[in-house]
Amino acid sequence: MVGGKLIEQMARYGDPSEFELPIPQKLDSTANMSYSGLLTSSKRKFYEGQQEGNFKSMYERDPADLSFKQLLNLSSSIQFGAFCQIQRKVSDVLAYLHAKDIPVNCLNLAGGVSCN
């Protein structure tokens, strides 16, 4: 199973508010999308955890320290961050096209994230 599909399935049962992850390219006004910052933050949360007093470096932490519920919540946070970026970028592009009086008959999303 591809990673994105697994994250999508797990995200359905998680709570995105447990792990605070950045919204990718929040300040970028182009239509380009990138998830590298989200990936880095997700890896840090996965390996370092969020429990106070239980901080371990990325290299000392055992991924098994996360409960199944935490994995569901982390997946939900990843999915939320990715979708926030998509929603914002699409909204910005549609507003730009509308301002230029360019009619839009359909919208296509392509690439790996669009499969989710």
GIZI-V993488 format. One record per run of one state. SS is the DSSP state (2 for helix, 1 for strand, 0 for the rest). FROM is the first residue (numbers start at 1). TO is the last residue. If there is no record, write none. Layout:
# GIZI-V993488
SS | FROM | TO
SS | FROM | TO
This chain:
# GIZI-V993488
0 | 1 | 2
2 | 3 | 11
0 | 12 | 35
2 | 36 | 48
0 | 49 | 62
2 | 63 | 65
0 | 66 | 67
2 | 68 | 99
0 | 100 | 112
2 | 113 | 115
0 | 116 | 116
